[in-house]
C-alpha cells in the first residue's frame, strides 16, 4: 500500500505535488499540484495557492528525498515539521556527518572531493576501504567502492552525475553487519519500532557498486547491541534537531560498535515501512508517520509490536540484455508464506549492463513463524523466478 492509499484509508483528503503531469500519484490523490518537489519555491507557491481555498493540515514526503521542500512548505503554512536548519543538514551528507561527529555520534571517516585527482590522492593515502558518493542524494546508483583497478576518474564521474548540486565525497566503508532502523519521535523522545539486517551476500559480484540484495527481520543483533543502536539513533536525532516525526537510520556494527552512516526524515521508497515492518510487528508505521505529520501524538499501543514474526525480502537482478521471458513467477505467487511478489520487467524490457548490477527487476517478500522460516521461503521463491535475457551480440540467452 502506498502512502497516498494509506492516507485515503485514514479518511484524509490527499493533495499530491509533482513536476510531471503524468505522475502516478495524481491518479491516486484527491487533488494535484503541478510543481516539482525538488523546487521548494515553486512547491510553496503552488501549496499557498491551494491552501487559500482548502486548508492543508500536514506535509509528508514519500519516496522523495526533499527535506528542504517539506521544511519550506511546513514553515509557509505554520505546520509542524523539521526546521530549515535540520532539513539543510540531512540534505548535505557532509554537513550532517560533521554535525554528528561534533556531537559525539560515531560516524565513518569522510571528506569532500573536488576532482578525480584529489580522489586518487586521498584514496592512495587511505588505510581503510572507501566509497565515493554524491553529497546530496541517497541514490545507490551513484555509490562506487574505491577498489584496486577502479578508475578514479570514472568513479568520480559516476558520483558527480548522481549529485543534483555537483558535490562528491569520500566515505569510509566500515566492515560489519549493516542494519536499518525505523524510529518515531514525539517531543524529542524516540521509539525505535524495528531493526532489519541488510543482506550484502554477493557484494564482490556487484563490485564496484554497493548493492543491497534484501533484508531480514527481526534482527539477529543481541539485545545489548539493539539497545546501543536505539540510543545512538536517539542521540543522532537530537544532534540534528529532529524533535517530531519519523526517521530511518542506516548503521554498521563494526569492530568498535555501531556507526551511523545515514539518517533521513522522509518515508523512503522500497518495502521496509510499507510491508516488512507491519508484517513482522503488526505496527502500521506508515499510518503513524501520517499522524505525526498532522501534528498528532500516536497512542503508545499503536507503536507497540503485537508480534515478532519472521520477514525476508530478496530482489532479482537480471543479466544485461533484452528480456525475452519471465518464468516461474506464477508458480510461486501463491506459495505458503509469500506475502509479495513483484516483477517489474517484461519481455521487451531493455536491461543496460550497468543497471543490471544495481537496479532490481523485482522483489519477493516471505513471512514465517521465525526469521529462519521466512528466509528459507524467500530464497526458495527467488531461486524459482527466472528472468531470461538475450544479449545484444551473438551470445546465447542467459538466465538470472
C-alpha positions as CSV (number, residue, x, y, z in Angstrom):
1,X,0.0,0.0,0.0
2,X,1.4,3.4,-0.9
3,X,1.5,6.4,1.4
4,X,-1.3,8.0,-0.6
5,X,-3.5,5.0,-0.3
6,X,-2.9,4.7,3.4
7,X,-3.8,8.4,3.9
8,X,-7.0,7.8,1.9
9,X,-7.8,4.8,4.0
10,X,-7.5,7.0,7.1
11,X,-10.2,9.2,5.7
12,X,-7.9,12.1,4.7
13,X,-8.1,14.3,1.6
14,X,-4.8,13.9,-0.2
15,X,-3.1,16.6,-2.3
16,X,0.0,15.5,-4.3
17,X,2.7,17.8,-5.7
18,X,4.8,16.6,-8.6
19,X,6.5,18.3,-11.6
20,X,5.5,15.5,-14.0
21,X,1.9,15.9,-15.5
22,X,1.6,12.1,-15.7
23,X,2.9,11.3,-12.2
24,X,1.2,8.1,-10.9
25,X,0.4,9.9,-7.6
26,X,-2.0,12.2,-9.3
27,X,-4.3,9.3,-10.2
28,X,-4.5,8.2,-6.6
29,X,-4.9,11.7,-5.0
30,X,-7.9,13.9,-4.5
31,X,-6.1,16.9,-5.9
32,X,-2.8,17.6,-7.7
33,X,-0.3,20.5,-7.8
34,X,2.0,20.7,-10.8
35,X,5.2,21.7,-9.0
36,X,8.4,19.8,-8.7
37,X,9.2,18.7,-5.2
38,X,12.8,19.4,-6.0
39,X,11.9,23.1,-6.2
40,X,11.0,24.5,-2.8
41,X,9.9,27.9,-4.1
42,X,7.6,26.5,-6.8
43,X,6.1,24.0,-4.4
44,X,5.4,26.7,-1.8
45,X,3.8,28.9,-4.3
46,X,1.5,26.1,-5.5
47,X,0.7,25.0,-2.0
48,X,-0.1,28.5,-0.9
49,X,-2.5,29.0,-3.8
50,X,-4.3,25.7,-3.0
51,X,-4.3,26.4,0.8
52,X,-6.0,29.7,0.2
53,X,-9.1,27.7,-0.9
54,X,-8.7,24.5,1.0
55,X,-6.7,24.2,4.3
56,X,-3.7,21.8,4.4
57,X,-3.1,20.1,7.8
58,X,0.1,18.2,7.3
59,X,3.0,17.6,4.9
60,X,4.8,14.3,4.2
61,X,7.4,13.2,1.6
62,X,7.1,9.6,0.5
63,X,9.9,8.0,-1.6
64,X,11.3,11.6,-2.3
65,X,14.4,12.9,-0.7
66,X,13.3,16.5,-0.5
67,X,13.5,17.6,3.2
68,X,14.2,21.3,2.3
69,X,11.0,21.4,0.3
70,X,9.0,19.8,3.1
71,X,10.5,22.3,5.6
72,X,9.7,25.2,3.3
73,X,6.1,24.2,3.0
74,X,5.5,23.5,6.7
75,X,7.1,26.8,7.5
76,X,5.0,28.7,5.0
77,X,1.8,27.1,6.3
78,X,2.7,27.2,10.0
79,X,2.7,23.4,10.3
80,X,4.8,21.0,12.4
81,X,7.9,19.6,10.7
82,X,11.6,19.6,10.7
83,X,13.3,23.0,10.8
84,X,15.0,24.6,7.8
85,X,18.4,24.0,9.6
86,X,17.7,20.3,10.1
87,X,16.5,19.9,6.5
88,X,19.7,21.5,5.3
89,X,21.8,19.1,7.4
90,X,20.1,15.9,6.3
91,X,20.3,17.1,2.6
92,X,24.0,17.7,2.8
93,X,25.5,14.5,4.0
94,X,29.0,16.0,4.6
95,X,27.4,18.7,6.8
96,X,25.3,16.1,8.6
97,X,28.3,13.8,9.3
98,X,30.3,16.8,10.5
99,X,27.5,17.8,12.9
100,X,27.1,14.3,14.2
101,X,30.8,13.9,14.8
102,X,30.9,17.2,16.6
103,X,28.1,16.0,18.8
104,X,29.9,12.8,19.7
105,X,27.9,10.4,17.5
106,X,30.1,7.8,15.9
107,X,30.2,8.2,12.1
108,X,32.5,7.0,9.3
109,X,35.6,8.9,8.3
110,X,34.6,11.3,5.4
111,X,35.9,14.1,3.2
112,X,34.9,16.3,0.4
113,X,36.3,15.5,-3.0
114,X,36.6,18.2,-5.7
115,X,38.3,16.4,-8.5
116,X,39.4,12.9,-9.7
117,X,43.0,13.8,-8.9
118,X,42.1,14.6,-5.3
119,X,40.1,11.4,-5.1
120,X,43.1,9.4,-6.3
121,X,45.4,11.2,-3.9
122,X,43.1,10.6,-0.9
123,X,42.5,7.0,-1.8
124,X,46.2,6.3,-2.1
125,X,46.8,7.7,1.3
126,X,43.9,5.9,3.0
127,X,44.4,2.9,5.3
128,X,40.8,1.9,5.1
129,X,38.2,0.8,2.5
130,X,36.4,3.7,0.9
131,X,33.4,4.6,-1.2
132,X,32.8,7.7,-3.4
133,X,29.3,9.0,-3.5
134,X,27.2,12.2,-4.0
135,X,26.9,14.5,-1.1
136,X,23.3,15.4,-1.7
137,X,21.5,12.2,-2.7
138,X,20.9,8.7,-1.4
139,X,20.8,7.1,-4.8
140,X,22.7,3.7,-4.6
141,X,23.3,4.0,-8.4
142,X,25.9,6.6,-7.7
143,X,27.9,4.9,-4.9
144,X,31.1,3.3,-6.0
145,X,33.7,1.3,-4.0
146,X,37.2,2.6,-4.4
147,X,38.8,-0.8,-5.2
148,X,42.1,-1.8,-6.8
149,X,41.7,-1.4,-10.6
150,X,38.8,1.1,-10.4
151,X,39.5,4.2,-12.4
152,X,39.3,7.2,-10.1
153,X,38.1,9.5,-12.9
154,X,35.3,7.1,-13.8
155,X,34.2,6.7,-10.1
156,X,34.3,10.4,-9.6
157,X,32.1,11.0,-12.7
158,X,29.6,8.4,-11.6
159,X,29.2,10.1,-8.2
160,X,29.1,13.5,-9.8
161,X,26.4,12.5,-12.2
162,X,24.3,11.4,-9.3
163,X,24.6,14.7,-7.4
164,X,22.0,17.4,-8.2
165,X,24.3,20.1,-6.8
166,X,27.6,18.6,-8.3
167,X,29.1,17.7,-4.9
168,X,31.1,14.5,-4.3
169,X,32.5,12.9,-1.1
170,X,34.6,10.0,0.1
171,X,33.5,7.9,3.0
172,X,34.9,5.0,4.9
173,X,33.3,1.7,4.0
174,X,33.0,0.3,7.5
175,X,33.2,-3.5,7.6
176,X,30.5,-5.2,9.7
177,X,26.8,-6.0,9.9
178,X,24.6,-3.4,8.2
179,X,21.2,-2.6,9.6
180,X,18.5,-0.1,9.2
181,X,16.2,1.2,11.9
182,X,12.7,2.8,11.8
183,X,12.2,5.3,14.6
184,X,9.3,7.6,15.7
185,X,10.0,10.9,17.6
186,X,7.4,12.7,19.7
187,X,8.6,15.8,21.5
188,X,12.2,14.6,21.2
189,X,11.5,11.2,22.7
190,X,12.4,8.3,20.4
191,X,10.8,4.9,19.9
192,X,12.6,2.5,17.5
193,X,10.0,0.2,16.1
194,X,12.1,-2.2,14.1
195,X,15.6,-3.1,13.1
196,X,16.3,-5.1,9.9
197,X,19.5,-6.9,8.9
198,X,20.5,-5.8,5.4
199,X,21.9,-8.5,3.1
200,X,25.0,-7.9,1.0
201,X,25.8,-11.6,0.4
202,X,27.2,-11.0,-3.1
203,X,29.0,-7.8,-2.5
204,X,32.0,-8.8,-4.6
205,X,30.0,-9.9,-7.6
206,X,28.3,-6.5,-7.8
207,X,31.6,-4.6,-7.3
208,X,32.4,-1.8,-7.5
209,X,28.8,-0.9,-6.8
210,X,27.3,-1.4,-3.3
211,X,24.0,-3.3,-3.8
212,X,21.6,-4.4,-1.1
213,X,20.1,-7.7,-2.1
214,X,17.4,-7.9,0.6
215,X,16.8,-7.7,4.3
216,X,15.6,-9.9,7.2
217,X,13.6,-9.2,10.3
218,X,13.8,-9.4,13.2
219,X,17.5,-8.5,13.6
220,X,19.9,-11.1,14.8
221,X,21.7,-8.5,16.9
222,X,21.9,-9.1,20.6
223,X,19.5,-7.2,22.9
224,X,22.5,-5.2,24.2
225,X,23.5,-4.2,20.7
226,X,19.9,-3.3,19.8
227,X,19.8,-1.0,22.9
228,X,23.1,0.6,21.8
229,X,21.7,1.3,18.4
230,X,18.5,2.7,19.8
231,X,20.5,5.1,22.0
232,X,22.7,6.1,19.1
233,X,19.7,6.9,16.9
234,X,18.2,9.0,19.7
235,X,21.5,10.9,20.1
236,X,21.8,11.4,16.3
237,X,18.2,12.7,16.0
238,X,18.8,15.2,18.9
239,X,22.1,16.3,17.5
240,X,20.4,17.1,14.1
241,X,17.4,18.8,15.8
242,X,14.8,16.3,14.9
243,X,12.0,16.5,17.5
244,X,8.9,15.2,15.9
245,X,8.2,12.8,13.1
246,X,9.5,9.5,11.6
247,X,13.1,8.8,10.6
248,X,15.1,6.0,9.1
249,X,18.7,5.3,10.0
250,X,21.4,3.2,8.4
251,X,24.1,1.8,10.6
252,X,27.0,-0.6,10.5
253,X,28.0,-2.6,13.6
254,X,31.8,-2.6,13.2
255,X,34.6,-3.8,15.4
256,X,34.2,-0.8,17.8
257,X,30.4,-0.9,17.9
258,X,27.6,0.7,15.9
259,X,28.4,3.6,13.5
260,X,25.7,5.8,12.0
261,X,26.0,6.0,8.2
262,X,22.9,7.9,7.3
263,X,19.6,9.4,8.6
264,X,16.6,10.5,6.6
265,X,13.5,12.4,7.6
266,X,11.2,11.2,4.8
267,X,9.4,7.9,4.2
268,X,11.8,6.0,1.9
269,X,10.9,4.0,-1.1
270,X,11.1,0.3,-1.1
271,X,9.1,-2.0,1.1
272,X,10.6,-1.6,4.6
273,X,7.9,0.7,6.0
274,X,5.0,-0.4,3.9
275,X,5.4,-4.2,4.1
276,X,8.3,-5.5,6.1
277,X,7.6,-3.7,9.4
278,X,3.9,-4.3,9.6
279,X,4.3,-8.0,8.6
280,X,7.0,-8.5,11.2
281,X,5.5,-6.5,14.1
282,X,1.8,-5.6,13.3
283,X,2.7,-1.9,13.6
284,X,1.2,0.2,10.7
285,X,4.1,2.7,10.8
286,X,3.1,4.5,7.6
287,X,-0.2,5.4,9.3
288,X,1.6,6.6,12.4
289,X,4.0,8.7,10.2
290,X,1.0,10.3,8.6
291,X,-0.5,11.1,12.0
292,X,2.8,12.6,13.1
293,X,2.9,14.8,10.0
294,X,-0.6,16.1,11.0
295,X,0.8,17.1,14.4
296,X,-0.9,14.3,16.3
297,X,0.7,12.2,19.0
298,X,0.5,8.4,18.3
299,X,-1.0,6.3,21.0
300,X,1.5,4.1,22.8
301,X,-0.4,0.9,21.9
302,X,-0.2,1.8,18.2
303,X,3.7,1.8,18.4
304,X,3.9,-1.4,20.4
305,X,4.8,-4.5,18.4
306,X,1.9,-7.0,18.5
307,X,4.1,-10.0,17.4
308,X,7.7,-10.8,16.3
309,X,7.3,-12.6,13.0
310,X,9.9,-13.5,10.5
311,X,10.1,-11.5,7.3
312,X,12.6,-11.8,4.5
313,X,13.0,-9.8,1.3
314,X,15.0,-10.8,-1.7
315,X,15.4,-8.9,-5.1
316,X,16.0,-10.0,-8.6
317,X,19.0,-8.8,-10.7
318,X,18.8,-9.9,-14.4
319,X,21.8,-10.2,-16.7
320,X,22.3,-7.4,-19.3
321,X,20.3,-7.6,-22.5
322,X,16.7,-7.6,-23.6
323,X,14.2,-9.6,-21.5
324,X,12.7,-12.4,-23.6
325,X,10.8,-14.3,-20.9
326,X,9.9,-14.2,-17.2
327,X,9.5,-17.8,-15.9
328,X,8.4,-19.2,-12.6
329,X,6.7,-16.2,-11.1
330,X,3.1,-17.6,-11.5
331,X,4.1,-20.8,-9.8
332,X,5.4,-19.2,-6.6
333,X,3.0,-16.3,-6.2
334,X,0.5,-18.5,-4.2
335,X,3.0,-20.4,-2.2
336,X,2.5,-20.5,1.5
337,X,4.3,-17.6,3.2
338,X,4.7,-15.4,0.1
339,X,3.4,-12.0,1.1
340,X,4.5,-10.1,-2.0
341,X,5.9,-10.9,-5.5
342,X,6.7,-8.1,-7.9
343,X,8.4,-8.5,-11.2
344,X,9.0,-5.0,-12.8
345,X,10.3,-6.2,-16.2
346,X,8.6,-8.0,-19.1
347,X,9.5,-9.3,-22.5
348,X,11.0,-6.4,-24.5
349,X,12.4,-4.6,-21.5
350,X,16.0,-3.5,-22.1
351,X,18.3,-4.1,-19.1
352,X,21.5,-2.0,-19.6
353,X,24.8,-3.6,-18.4
354,X,25.5,-1.2,-15.5
355,X,21.9,-1.0,-14.4
356,X,21.6,-4.8,-14.3
357,X,24.1,-4.7,-11.4
358,X,22.4,-2.1,-9.3
359,X,18.7,-1.9,-10.2
360,X,16.5,-4.8,-9.2
361,X,13.9,-6.2,-11.6
362,X,11.6,-7.4,-8.9
363,X,11.1,-8.3,-5.3
364,X,9.8,-11.2,-3.2
365,X,8.8,-10.9,0.4
366,X,8.2,-14.0,2.5
367,X,6.9,-14.4,6.1
368,X,7.3,-17.2,8.6
369,X,6.8,-18.0,12.3
370,X,10.5,-17.5,12.6
371,X,13.1,-15.5,10.7
372,X,14.8,-18.7,9.5
373,X,11.5,-20.0,8.0
374,X,10.9,-16.6,6.2
375,X,14.5,-16.6,4.9
376,X,14.1,-20.2,3.5
377,X,10.8,-19.4,1.8
378,X,12.1,-16.1,0.3
379,X,15.3,-17.7,-1.0
380,X,13.4,-20.8,-2.4
381,X,11.0,-18.4,-4.2
382,X,13.8,-16.2,-5.6
383,X,15.5,-19.3,-7.0
384,X,12.4,-20.2,-8.9
385,X,12.0,-16.9,-10.7
386,X,14.0,-16.9,-14.0
387,X,14.4,-13.7,-16.0
388,X,15.6,-14.7,-19.4
389,X,17.6,-12.0,-21.3
390,X,19.1,-12.0,-24.8
391,X,22.4,-10.3,-25.0
392,X,22.8,-7.7,-27.7
393,X,25.5,-9.6,-29.5
394,X,25.7,-13.2,-30.7
395,X,25.9,-14.5,-27.2
396,X,23.2,-17.0,-26.0
397,X,20.3,-16.0,-23.8
398,X,21.2,-16.1,-20.1
399,X,19.2,-16.9,-17.0
400,X,19.2,-15.0,-13.7
